[in-house]
Structure formats: structure tokens, C-alpha cells
Amino acid sequence: MLRFFDIVLSVIGLFIFLAILALIYLMGLFDTGSPFFLQQRVGRHRKPFILVKFRTMRRDTLSVATHLVDASAITKFGRLLRETKLDELPQLWNVLKGEMSLVGPRPCLFNQVELIDERAKRGVFEVRPGITGLAQVNKIDMSTPVLLAETDQRMLASLSLTDYFRYIFLTIIGKGSGDRVKRG
């Protein structure tokens, strides 16, 4: 049932936001020369997939968890994208392809071993990763792997259609925040 809503809402979102996606793409060309950020992430059943986002950091930034990156790596335009969560819009394509859901645990990197182990213990990889979820609307990010995995497990154990739409709504109105970055 949730997959049906993932498909319908991602198609609607891609259609509605097409002009904004194009504008951000063009602005990204001027900002970094490379508007899209593609990164291999851990998907359902620990299978790799390529996550698509708008680039918010300089192109030479290391491919590590966001909380390990210095804040100075974020461009001015990238900061705006992160604050408004517009950098996440291209992930609607990942949702449409079936690699992600709108609601689920945020996909981690393969080098985040502690988080992968904690999530594996709790069965979190049995579902598609998501753009938003309980952890995100409560400002819990990947810098606290045990708490994040516990929160993901709690969300999945009780995820209802009402919760699905509530997490999406809370994200749209700006509840929660993006992953923490080092201040530097």
C-alpha cells in the first residue's frame, strides 16, 4: 500500500517541481559546475544503489558521512538548498525507481560500519530506505548511530499510513533538520 503512495506522490512531485528542478539545476551549474551529486548508498537488503541529490558541497569534498565534513565545504547556494531541503528533490527519482521510499530510514554509506551493524541487528535493512522518517523529523542524524538505528526500528515497528503522511507533512513544513556538519 505504501509503495502505491510512493509511486503516485513521486510522479506528482516530479511533475509539480519540474520547473524548480530545472532552475536549481541551472543555478547548480554556476555554483559548482556539477549540479547533481551521485553517491552509492546502502539500500534494501544491503544492496547498493546510486542516490541522486543536488550538490550542496564543493566537488572536491570527501565522500564521507555529512557529520564528518567541515561546514566550510558547503557552498552558499548549497546552504540554501540544505535549509529548504530542496537538495532532496531528485531523490523522488530514486523513489519512483523503487530504490527508496518517501518514508523510511535514511540510506547510509557503506563506510558507516557501526550504523550498518546496528541497523542489521534491528532488521532495518528489510525495508527501502527513505527520504524522511521519525529520526529526521526529530533531528536525529547519522552522528549517533545507535540512537538512529533504534529510532528507525521503532518507526518501522509501528509505521502506519497516518504516520507515513505525518512524516512527509512534517518534513515539508520544515520540522527536523538535515544531517549535522562539523563547524569549522
CORHUKA-V481016 format. One record per residue. N is the residue number from 1. RES is the residue in three letters. OMEGA is omega in whole degrees, -180 to 180 (* if undefined). D_FIRST is the distance of its C-alpha to the first C-alpha in whole Angstrom. Layout:
BEGIN
n->N res->RES omega->OMEGA d_first->D_FIRST
n->N res->RES omega->OMEGA d_first->D_FIRST
END
This chain:
BEGIN
n->1 res->MET omega->-180 d_first->0
n->2 res->LEU omega->178 d_first->4
n->3 res->ARG omega->177 d_first->5
n->4 res->PHE omega->179 d_first->5
n->5 res->PHE omega->175 d_first->7
n->6 res->ASP omega->-178 d_first->9
n->7 res->ILE omega->-178 d_first->10
n->8 res->VAL omega->-177 d_first->11
n->9 res->LEU omega->178 d_first->13
n->10 res->SER omega->176 d_first->14
n->11 res->VAL omega->179 d_first->16
n->12 res->ILE omega->-180 d_first->17
n->13 res->GLY omega->179 d_first->18
n->14 res->LEU omega->180 d_first->20
n->15 res->PHE omega->-178 d_first->22
n->16 res->ILE omega->-175 d_first->23
n->17 res->PHE omega->-178 d_first->24
n->18 res->LEU omega->-180 d_first->26
n->19 res->ALA omega->178 d_first->29
n->20 res->ILE omega->177 d_first->29
n->21 res->LEU omega->180 d_first->28
n->22 res->ALA omega->179 d_first->31
n->23 res->LEU omega->178 d_first->33
n->24 res->ILE omega->178 d_first->32
n->25 res->TYR omega->-180 d_first->32
n->26 res->LEU omega->179 d_first->36
n->27 res->MET omega->177 d_first->37
n->28 res->GLY omega->176 d_first->36
n->29 res->LEU omega->179 d_first->38
n->30 res->PHE omega->-177 d_first->41
n->31 res->ASP omega->-175 d_first->40
n->32 res->THR omega->-176 d_first->39
n->33 res->GLY omega->-178 d_first->40
n->34 res->SER omega->-171 d_first->36
n->35 res->PRO omega->-177 d_first->33
n->36 res->PHE omega->176 d_first->31
n->37 res->PHE omega->180 d_first->30
n->38 res->LEU omega->-177 d_first->29
n->39 res->GLN omega->178 d_first->28
n->40 res->GLN omega->-180 d_first->27
n->41 res->ARG omega->178 d_first->25
n->42 res->VAL omega->-179 d_first->23
n->43 res->GLY omega->179 d_first->20
n->44 res->ARG omega->-178 d_first->17
n->45 res->HIS omega->179 d_first->20
n->46 res->ARG omega->177 d_first->23
n->47 res->LYS omega->-180 d_first->23
n->48 res->PRO omega->171 d_first->24
n->49 res->PHE omega->-179 d_first->23
n->50 res->ILE omega->178 d_first->25
n->51 res->LEU omega->180 d_first->23
n->52 res->VAL omega->176 d_first->24
n->53 res->LYS omega->168 d_first->26
n->54 res->PHE omega->-179 d_first->29
n->55 res->ARG omega->178 d_first->32
n->56 res->THR omega->-178 d_first->33
n->57 res->MET omega->177 d_first->36
n->58 res->ARG omega->-176 d_first->39
n->59 res->ARG omega->-178 d_first->39
n->60 res->ASP omega->-180 d_first->41
n->61 res->THR omega->180 d_first->39
n->62 res->LEU omega->179 d_first->38
n->63 res->SER omega->179 d_first->34
n->64 res->VAL omega->177 d_first->34
n->65 res->ALA omega->-175 d_first->32
n->66 res->THR omega->-178 d_first->32
n->67 res->HIS omega->177 d_first->34
n->68 res->LEU omega->-178 d_first->37
n->69 res->VAL omega->178 d_first->37
n->70 res->ASP omega->-178 d_first->40
n->71 res->ALA omega->-179 d_first->39
n->72 res->SER omega->178 d_first->42
n->73 res->ALA omega->-179 d_first->40
n->74 res->ILE omega->178 d_first->38
n->75 res->THR omega->178 d_first->39
n->76 res->LYS omega->178 d_first->39
n->77 res->PHE omega->178 d_first->37
n->78 res->GLY omega->178 d_first->35
n->79 res->ARG omega->178 d_first->35
n->80 res->LEU omega->179 d_first->34
n->81 res->LEU omega->-179 d_first->31
n->82 res->ARG omega->-179 d_first->30
n->83 res->GLU omega->-179 d_first->31
n->84 res->THR omega->-178 d_first->29
n->85 res->LYS omega->178 d_first->26
n->86 res->LEU omega->177 d_first->26
n->87 res->ASP omega->-178 d_first->27
n->88 res->GLU omega->-174 d_first->23
n->89 res->LEU omega->-180 d_first->22
n->90 res->PRO omega->178 d_first->23
n->91 res->GLN omega->173 d_first->20
n->92 res->LEU omega->176 d_first->18
n->93 res->TRP omega->177 d_first->19
n->94 res->ASN omega->179 d_first->18
n->95 res->VAL omega->-180 d_first->14
n->96 res->LEU omega->180 d_first->14
n->97 res->LYS omega->180 d_first->16
n->98 res->GLY omega->179 d_first->13
n->99 res->GLU omega->-179 d_first->16
n->100 res->MET omega->172 d_first->15
n->101 res->SER omega->173 d_first->12
n->102 res->LEU omega->-179 d_first->13
n->103 res->VAL omega->179 d_first->13
n->104 res->GLY omega->178 d_first->14
n->105 res->PRO omega->180 d_first->18
n->106 res->ARG omega->-179 d_first->20
n->107 res->PRO omega->-179 d_first->21
n->108 res->CYS omega->176 d_first->25
n->109 res->LEU omega->179 d_first->28
n->110 res->PHE omega->179 d_first->29
n->111 res->ASN omega->176 d_first->32
n->112 res->GLN omega->-170 d_first->31
n->113 res->VAL omega->-179 d_first->32
n->114 res->GLU omega->179 d_first->32
n->115 res->LEU omega->179 d_first->28
n->116 res->ILE omega->179 d_first->27
n->117 res->ASP omega->-179 d_first->29
n->118 res->GLU omega->179 d_first->27
n->119 res->ARG omega->180 d_first->24
n->120 res->ALA omega->178 d_first->24
n->121 res->LYS omega->-173 d_first->26
n->122 res->ARG omega->177 d_first->23
n->123 res->GLY omega->-176 d_first->20
n->124 res->VAL omega->-178 d_first->19
n->125 res->PHE omega->178 d_first->19
n->126 res->GLU omega->-178 d_first->16
n->127 res->VAL omega->175 d_first->13
n->128 res->ARG omega->173 d_first->14
n->129 res->PRO omega->-175 d_first->16
n->130 res->GLY omega->177 d_first->15
n->131 res->ILE omega->180 d_first->17
n->132 res->THR omega->179 d_first->18
n->133 res->GLY omega->-177 d_first->17
n->134 res->LEU omega->-179 d_first->19
n->135 res->ALA omega->-176 d_first->22
n->136 res->GLN omega->-179 d_first->22
n->137 res->VAL omega->176 d_first->22
n->138 res->ASN omega->175 d_first->25
n->139 res->LYS omega->176 d_first->27
n->140 res->ILE omega->-177 d_first->27
n->141 res->ASP omega->-173 d_first->27
n->142 res->MET omega->177 d_first->28
n->143 res->SER omega->177 d_first->32
n->144 res->THR omega->-171 d_first->31
n->145 res->PRO omega->-178 d_first->29
n->146 res->VAL omega->178 d_first->29
n->147 res->LEU omega->179 d_first->28
n->148 res->LEU omega->-180 d_first->25
n->149 res->ALA omega->178 d_first->24
n->150 res->GLU omega->180 d_first->24
n->151 res->THR omega->177 d_first->22
n->152 res->ASP omega->-180 d_first->20
n->153 res->GLN omega->179 d_first->20
n->154 res->ARG omega->180 d_first->20
n->155 res->MET omega->-176 d_first->17
n->156 res->LEU omega->-179 d_first->15
n->157 res->ALA omega->-176 d_first->16
n->158 res->SER omega->-175 d_first->15
n->159 res->LEU omega->178 d_first->12
n->160 res->SER omega->177 d_first->10
n->161 res->LEU omega->178 d_first->8
n->162 res->THR omega->178 d_first->12
n->163 res->ASP omega->179 d_first->13
n->164 res->TYR omega->-179 d_first->11
n->165 res->PHE omega->179 d_first->13
n->166 res->ARG omega->179 d_first->16
n->167 res->TYR omega->178 d_first->16
n->168 res->ILE omega->-180 d_first->16
n->169 res->PHE omega->-180 d_first->18
n->170 res->LEU omega->178 d_first->21
n->171 res->THR omega->-179 d_first->21
n->172 res->ILE omega->-179 d_first->22
n->173 res->ILE omega->172 d_first->24
n->174 res->GLY omega->177 d_first->26
n->175 res->LYS omega->-180 d_first->25
n->176 res->GLY omega->-179 d_first->26
n->177 res->SER omega->176 d_first->28
n->178 res->GLY omega->178 d_first->28
n->179 res->ASP omega->179 d_first->29
n->180 res->ARG omega->173 d_first->32
n->181 res->VAL omega->178 d_first->35
n->182 res->LYS omega->175 d_first->39
n->183 res->ARG omega->-176 d_first->41
n->184 res->GLY omega->* d_first->44
END
